[in-house]
Amino acid sequence: MSHSPVKKPKNKFGNASKPAKKKGKKPTHFNVKKPAHKTYATKKPLPQSMQKIVLFNKPFDVLSQFTDEGDRMTLKDFINIPDIYAAGRLDRDSEGLLLLTNDGILQAKITQPGEKTDKTYWAQVEGAPTEADLEKLRKGVELKDGLTLPAKVSIMDKPKVWDRYPPIRERANIPTTWLAITINEGRNRQVRRMTANIGFPTLRLIRYSIGEWSIDGIENGKYKEL
């Protein structure tokens, strides 16, 4: 007796959904184990003809690595280009620009604090911060791992971006505000900790640009090769 093949359900990006694990604690972005493989490109100078630069507009709930011990979505579900590595990380619950390259010197320039590469984020925060609140971020705030460097911060109109799935949870009686925040550090979950420090938790975080590169013209879940 023949049977028709069973089609795997697809997620909203058109990729086959991975089966859920039956046992074990569900992993979160707080308990992700670091991959055993190297995640850094060689630091030997590359001729421009061999340099690869890929700009990826990372969706929410995707790990910024190519492998995972669990069944979560990774870069492999979206990008099929060999020998490229992420220049810095973007948290699983954050969205937006992730730059990948095979050029270790470029990777180091973007990730090393001494290079001071500007990174601009669009943060949707709960509440309505005043200029006095934002001035604290501009001067630097004290976090558990030390004082942050001065940030460029301004209130912005709601950007024209893709819908997030699942959507953020908004409270009807509390407004939200979009902020443009530019920093040149790369501490763990830094922008979220900065806005929480001044009393305005981040509900949604999108990295708009890294240095000269941005997500302009790149749909969420898509990438562009330079």
Phi, psi and chi 1 to 4 in degrees:
 res  aa     phi    psi   chi1   chi2   chi3   chi4
   1 MET       -  125.2 -178.2  175.3  177.8      -
   2 SER   -90.9  152.6   61.4      -      -      -
   3 HIS  -128.3  145.6  -65.1  -84.2      -      -
   4 SER   -73.8  142.2  -61.0      -      -      -
   5 PRO   -63.5  143.4   23.5  -33.4      -      -
   6 VAL   -86.9  126.1  177.1      -      -      -
   7 LYS   -83.9  135.8  -66.4 -177.0  178.3 -180.0
   8 LYS   -73.6  137.5  -67.2 -176.4  177.8  180.0
   9 PRO   -63.3  146.5   24.6  -34.0      -      -
  10 LYS  -107.8  150.4  -64.9 -174.7  176.7 -178.4
  11 ASN   -84.9 -175.0   58.3   32.6      -      -
  12 LYS   -71.3  -11.1   76.6 -171.1 -164.3   80.1
  13 PHE   -94.6    2.0  -60.7  103.8      -      -
  14 GLY    86.6    8.3      -      -      -      -
  15 ASN   -96.2  147.4  -57.0  -46.7      -      -
  16 ALA   -64.5  130.9      -      -      -      -
  17 SER   -71.2  144.4  -61.4      -      -      -
  18 LYS   -88.7  144.0  -64.0 -179.7 -179.8  179.5
  19 PRO   -64.3  144.1   24.8  -34.5      -      -
  20 ALA   -74.8  143.6      -      -      -      -
  21 LYS   -74.5  140.7  -63.4 -174.8   78.8  174.1
  22 LYS   -82.4  -31.7  -65.9 -178.7  178.9 -179.9
  23 LYS  -125.1  162.4  -63.2 -178.6  179.1  179.8
  24 GLY    95.2  160.4      -      -      -      -
  25 LYS   -72.0  133.5 -177.9  179.0  178.8 -178.3
  26 LYS   -65.5  124.6 -176.6  179.2  179.2 -179.9
  27 PRO   -72.5  150.4   24.5  -31.5      -      -
  28 THR  -129.4  174.7   70.5      -      -      -
  29 HIS   -69.6   -7.2   58.8  -82.0      -      -
  30 PHE   -90.2  -18.7  -66.2  108.6      -      -
  31 ASN  -124.3   28.1   59.8   19.9      -      -
  32 VAL   -68.6  128.7  174.4      -      -      -
  33 LYS   -81.8  137.1  -68.7 -175.9  178.1  179.8
  34 LYS   -68.5  138.1  -66.6 -178.1  179.0  179.6
  35 PRO   -65.6  146.9   23.9  -32.8      -      -
  36 ALA   -75.3  -25.0      -      -      -      -
  37 HIS   -75.9  160.3   66.0  -77.0      -      -
  38 LYS   -70.0  143.4  -68.1 -177.2  179.1 -180.0
  39 THR  -121.1   24.2   56.7      -      -      -
  40 TYR  -125.0  137.9  -66.9   92.8      -      -
  41 ALA   -77.8  159.1      -      -      -      -
  42 THR   -62.4  144.5  175.9      -      -      -
  43 LYS   -94.9   15.8  -69.3 -172.9  178.7  179.9
  44 LYS   -73.8  139.1  -65.3  179.5 -179.3  178.3
  45 PRO   -57.9  134.2  -23.1   33.7      -      -
  46 LEU  -110.3  136.6  -74.1  177.0      -      -
  47 PRO   -63.9  149.6   20.2  -30.2      -      -
  48 GLN   -58.0  -30.6 -168.5  170.1    2.1      -
  49 SER   -67.1  -20.6   59.6      -      -      -
  50 MET  -101.4  -10.6  -65.3  179.8   61.8      -
  51 GLN   -71.4  133.8 -173.9 -173.1   60.6      -
  52 LYS  -114.9  129.9  -64.2  179.2 -175.9  178.7
  53 ILE  -130.8  123.4  -61.7  177.3      -      -
  54 VAL  -122.8  128.4  174.9      -      -      -
  55 LEU  -104.7  119.3  -53.5 -179.2      -      -
  56 PHE  -117.0  131.3  176.6   50.4      -      -
  57 ASN   -93.0   93.9 -171.9  -17.3      -      -
  58 LYS   -73.0  130.1 -171.1 -173.3   84.7   66.2
  59 PRO   -76.1  166.1  -15.0   30.7      -      -
  60 PHE   -61.4  146.5  177.0   80.5      -      -
  61 ASP    69.4   26.5 -158.0   30.5      -      -
  62 VAL  -119.3  132.0  173.6      -      -      -
  63 LEU   -76.0  142.9  -63.5  175.1      -      -
  64 SER   -89.4   52.6   58.1      -      -      -
  65 GLN  -151.4  165.0   59.4 -164.0   48.0      -
  66 PHE   -92.9  -14.7  -77.1   93.8      -      -
  67 THR  -130.5  158.3   61.0      -      -      -
  68 ASP  -156.5  141.0  177.3   47.6      -      -
  69 GLU   -76.0  -18.9  -65.7  178.6   -5.4      -
  70 GLY   -96.5 -156.2      -      -      -      -
  71 ASP  -115.6   34.6  -67.1  -47.3      -      -
  72 ARG   -89.7  159.8  -63.6  161.7  -66.3 -179.2
  73 MET   -71.1  140.0  -76.4 -168.4  -66.9      -
  74 THR  -129.8 -178.0   68.3      -      -      -
  75 LEU   -61.0  -27.2  -59.2  178.7      -      -
  76 LYS   -62.3  -25.4 -170.4  175.8 -179.3 -179.5
  77 ASP   -74.4  -10.1  -66.5  -68.0      -      -
  78 PHE  -126.3  -28.8  -59.5   87.8      -      -
  79 ILE  -123.1  128.9  -57.7  171.8      -      -
  80 ASN  -122.5   63.0 -174.3   24.7      -      -
  81 ILE  -127.0  122.7  -59.8  174.7      -      -
  82 PRO   -76.2  155.7   28.7  -35.2      -      -
  83 ASP    61.4   35.4  -57.1  -38.2      -      -
  84 ILE  -120.5  151.5   57.5  172.8      -      -
  85 TYR  -137.1  148.5  -54.2   88.0      -      -
  86 ALA   -70.2  133.5      -      -      -      -
  87 ALA   -90.3   88.4      -      -      -      -
  88 GLY    89.6  172.9      -      -      -      -
  89 ARG  -117.3  162.5  -62.1 -177.0   63.4   81.9
  90 LEU  -134.6  123.2 -169.3   59.1      -      -
  91 ASP   -54.0  152.5  -65.9  -36.4      -      -
  92 ARG   -56.0  -36.2 -178.9 -177.8  171.6 -169.0
  93 ASP   -93.3   11.6   54.8   -9.0      -      -
  94 SER  -109.5  161.7  -62.2      -      -      -
  95 GLU  -126.5  171.7  -52.1  158.7   71.5      -
  96 GLY   104.4 -152.8      -      -      -      -
  97 LEU   -69.8  126.9 -176.7   60.5      -      -
  98 LEU  -128.3  122.6 -172.8   66.8      -      -
  99 LEU   -97.4  132.1 -172.4  148.7      -      -
 100 LEU  -122.9  144.2  -59.1  100.3      -      -
 101 THR  -154.6  163.0 -177.8      -      -      -
 102 ASN  -102.2    4.7   64.2  -22.1      -      -
 103 ASP   -99.3  104.4 -172.5  -25.9      -      -
 104 GLY   -64.5  -31.5      -      -      -      -
 105 ILE   -68.3  -42.3  -65.8  176.7      -      -
 106 LEU   -65.5  -41.1  174.3   60.8      -      -
 107 GLN   -59.1  -44.8 -174.2 -175.9   43.2      -
 108 ALA   -66.4  -38.6      -      -      -      -
 109 LYS   -61.2  -36.6 -178.3  178.3  179.5 -179.6
 110 ILE   -78.3  -35.6  -68.9  172.0      -      -
 111 THR   -93.4  -25.9   57.1      -      -      -
 112 GLN   -77.8  128.4  -69.9  179.1   -1.8      -
 113 PRO   -56.2  -34.1  -23.3   33.1      -      -
 114 GLY   -63.8  -23.1      -      -      -      -
 115 GLU   -78.0  -22.3  -63.5  -68.8  -17.5      -
 116 LYS    52.3   53.3  -65.5 -173.0  176.9 -179.6
 117 THR   -79.0  123.2  -59.5      -      -      -
 118 ASP   -67.6  137.5  -78.2  -12.7      -      -
 119 LYS  -129.4  124.3  -56.6  172.6 -175.4   68.1
 120 THR  -106.3  131.8  -63.5      -      -      -
 121 TYR  -118.7  146.3  -64.4   81.9      -      -
 122 TRP  -105.1  115.0  -66.4  -19.5      -      -
 123 ALA  -115.0  124.6      -      -      -      -
 124 GLN   -94.2  114.3 -175.9  179.6   13.8      -
 125 VAL  -110.6  155.2  -58.8      -      -      -
 126 GLU   -82.7  126.4 -174.4  176.5   68.0      -
 127 GLY   105.7 -174.3      -      -      -      -
 128 ALA  -130.1   86.1      -      -      -      -
 129 PRO   -65.3  145.4   22.2  -32.5      -      -
 130 THR   -93.8  173.0   64.5      -      -      -
 131 GLU   -61.4  -33.6  -79.0  -62.1  -48.9      -
 132 ALA   -64.0  -37.6      -      -      -      -
 133 ASP   -65.5  -45.6  -65.1  -44.6      -      -
 134 LEU   -68.1  -28.3  -58.4 -176.3      -      -
 135 GLU   -62.5  -28.6 -168.4   62.1   24.5      -
 136 LYS   -63.5  -40.7  -63.2  175.3 -175.8  177.4
 137 LEU   -69.8  -33.7  -59.9 -179.0      -      -
 138 ARG   -68.0  -27.1  -63.8  179.0 -175.2  128.4
 139 LYS   -92.2  -21.4  -67.8  179.8  178.3  178.9
 140 GLY   107.7  136.3      -      -      -      -
 141 VAL  -118.2  153.4  -67.9      -      -      -
 142 GLU   -87.6  114.5 -171.2   69.4   39.3      -
 143 LEU  -105.6  175.3  -57.0  178.8      -      -
 144 LYS   -61.0  -28.9  -71.9 -176.6  177.6  179.8
 145 ASP  -101.5   22.6   50.4   -0.3      -      -
 146 GLY   113.7  176.8      -      -      -      -
 147 LEU   -75.1  133.2 -175.0   68.9      -      -
 148 THR   -77.8  154.1   63.3      -      -      -
 149 LEU   -72.2  155.8  -66.6  175.9      -      -
 150 PRO   -55.8  136.2  -26.6   35.5      -      -
 151 ALA  -110.5  154.8      -      -      -      -
 152 LYS   -92.2  122.8  -61.8  175.3 -176.2  177.3
 153 VAL  -137.0  136.0 -172.2      -      -      -
 154 SER  -151.7  152.6   60.9      -      -      -
 155 ILE   -78.2  137.4  -64.3  174.2      -      -
 156 MET  -129.2  160.3   62.0 -178.7  -69.7      -
 157 ASP   -68.0  157.3  -66.9  -28.0      -      -
 158 LYS   -58.5  122.1  179.9 -179.0  177.8  179.9
 159 PRO   -71.9  154.4   27.3  -34.0      -      -
 160 LYS   -84.5   91.1  -65.4 -179.5  179.8  178.9
 161 VAL  -126.8  169.1  -67.7      -      -      -
 162 TRP   -62.8  157.0   55.4   94.0      -      -
 163 ASP   -74.1  141.2  -67.2  -28.7      -      -
 164 ARG   -89.5  142.3 -158.1 -165.9   81.1  168.5
 165 TYR  -127.0  121.0 -179.8   81.3      -      -
 166 PRO   -72.8  157.8   28.8  -35.5      -      -
 167 PRO   -69.6  161.3   25.7  -34.0      -      -
 168 ILE   -69.2  158.7   64.8  167.8      -      -
 169 ARG   -93.9  112.0  -66.3 -178.2  179.9 -179.5
 170 GLU  -103.7  144.5  -64.8 -173.5   57.1      -
 171 ARG   -98.5  128.2  -67.8 -169.5  -81.8 -177.6
 172 ALA   -56.4  -33.9      -      -      -      -
 173 ASN   -93.6    5.3   59.5  -27.5      -      -
 174 ILE  -125.1  122.9  -60.5  179.3      -      -
 175 PRO   -73.0  167.4   30.2  -36.1      -      -
 176 THR  -123.5  156.3   67.0      -      -      -
 177 THR  -134.6  140.0  -55.8      -      -      -
 178 TRP   -96.2  132.4  -79.0   91.7      -      -
 179 LEU  -120.7  142.2  -57.7  175.9      -      -
 180 ALA   -99.8  118.7      -      -      -      -
 181 ILE  -124.3  123.3  -57.7  175.1      -      -
 182 THR  -114.6  124.3  -60.2      -      -      -
 183 ILE  -130.9  163.6   60.3  175.3      -      -
 184 ASN  -127.6   25.4   49.5   41.6      -      -
 185 GLU  -107.3  174.7  -63.2  179.2  -81.5      -
 186 GLY  -142.7   43.7      -      -      -      -
 187 ARG   -71.6  158.1  -55.3 -172.2 -160.6 -175.1
 188 ASN   -60.2  123.3 -176.9   44.0      -      -
 189 ARG    51.0   39.1  -58.3  179.8   71.1   78.3
 190 GLN   -63.2  -49.7 -178.8  173.2  -18.0      -
 191 VAL   -61.8  -42.0  171.9      -      -      -
 192 ARG   -61.6  -41.0  -66.4  179.3 -174.6  -85.0
 193 ARG   -70.2  -33.4  -69.3 -168.6  -69.5  144.4
 194 MET   -66.0  -47.3  -72.7  168.5   59.9      -
 195 THR   -69.8  -34.6   65.9      -      -      -
 196 ALA   -65.1  -35.4      -      -      -      -
 197 ASN   -60.9  -32.9  179.6  -84.4      -      -
 198 ILE   -97.1    8.3   62.3  169.3      -      -
 199 GLY    93.4   17.4      -      -      -      -
 200 PHE  -132.7   89.6  -59.7   92.5      -      -
 201 PRO   -59.7  141.8  -17.9   29.9      -      -
 202 THR   -79.8  126.2  -67.4      -      -      -
 203 LEU   -94.9  -33.5  -57.4  174.2      -      -
 204 ARG  -146.8  137.6 -174.5  178.7 -176.8 -172.7
 205 LEU  -133.3  124.4 -172.3   62.2      -      -
 206 ILE  -124.5  124.6  -61.6  171.1      -      -
 207 ARG   -85.4  118.2 -176.2  156.6   64.0 -165.3
 208 TYR   -85.7  -41.3  167.9   69.4      -      -
 209 SER  -149.3  157.0   66.2      -      -      -
 210 ILE  -132.5  112.2  -59.4  172.2      -      -
 211 GLY    57.6 -125.1      -      -      -      -
 212 GLU   -85.3   -5.2   63.6 -172.9   89.5      -
 213 TRP  -102.4  147.0  -59.2  -77.9      -      -
 214 SER  -144.9  176.4   75.6      -      -      -
 215 ILE   -89.7    6.2   54.8  172.6      -      -
 216 ASP   -53.5  127.8  -72.8  -19.2      -      -
 217 GLY    79.2    5.6      -      -      -      -
 218 ILE  -115.7  117.1  -52.5  174.2      -      -
 219 GLU   -68.5  153.7  -65.4 -180.0   16.0      -
 220 ASN   -62.6  130.6 -168.9 -130.0      -      -
 221 GLY    88.5    2.5      -      -      -      -
 222 LYS  -117.2  166.2  -57.2  -64.2 -177.3 -179.7
 223 TYR  -136.6  163.8   64.7   86.8      -      -
 224 LYS  -132.4  131.3  177.8  170.8   70.4  175.0
 225 GLU   -92.0  134.0  -63.4 -176.5   69.0      -
 226 LEU   -97.3      -  -57.4 -178.3      -      -
